[in-house]
Amino acid sequence: MQAAGAQPSSRISGMPRYDFLVDTYRTEIDKVVSVWAMFDDADLTVRPHPTDPRGRSLLEQMVHQSVSEHFWFSTMLGISVTDNPLPSTETRIAFIRLYVDNARLRLTELGAREDIWWETVVPFFEVPRSRAWIMTRRIAHTAHHRGQQIAQLRMINRALHSTYGPTADTGGLMQHQAPVIYAYPDVDTLLREEQAERHKTLLPGPGTRPATERPAR
C-alpha cells in the first residue's frame, strides 16, 4: 500500500520498471534471426503463393523488418544506430548478421534509458503515445511478421525448430510434454553455423500422437 502523496516507485523488486521491455526486445532479436535461419538460401524469393505478389517473399520480409525497425527506433524512439539498415549484398546471412549488429546496438541504448524516458509521450504516427507503449507495439509488429514467415515455412515444407514453444517437429503438443528445441543454443552460434555447415539440433518429429488439437479424421 502506497502512502498518500508518495511518488510511485520506479523499481519493482530492485529492478527498473521497464527492464521487462528491454529483456523482451533481447529475446526478439533471437527469435527474428532464428526464423530466418529456418529458411534455406533457395527460399529467398519464394512467395506464399507462387503467382500472387501480395504475399511477401522471405527477402521482402527481411527488408521490411530491417527498414521498419530502423524507422520506428530512429523516428519515434530517437535511437538511430545506422544510416542504412540494409546490407550491401542482400543475401540471407548478410541480413542476419547486419540485423543482429544493429539490434544489439539498439538494445544497449534501451538498457541505458531511465523510467522517465519510457514514460515520455511522443508522436506515434498521428497520435501521441508513451515510448513504453510504442515499444510494446513494436514487439507485437515484429511478432506479427514472424508468424507470417513461420506459416510460409510450412507452405514450403520446411521443418520448424522452436521459437516460443514446441512445434510439430519438436514433438507435437505441449500437453503431451513435447520439448522446446532450439536450432542453436545462442545467437553467436547461429551466426557461426549459418555461414558454415548449419549444424542444427536434430528434430524428433511429432511421434505417434496428433500434432494438433483437431487432427484430420
Beta strands, then each sheet from edge to edge (+ up, - down):
strand 1: 11-12
strand 2: 15-16
strand 3: 121-124
strand 4: 127-130
sheet 1: 1+ 2-
sheet 2: 3+ 4-
end
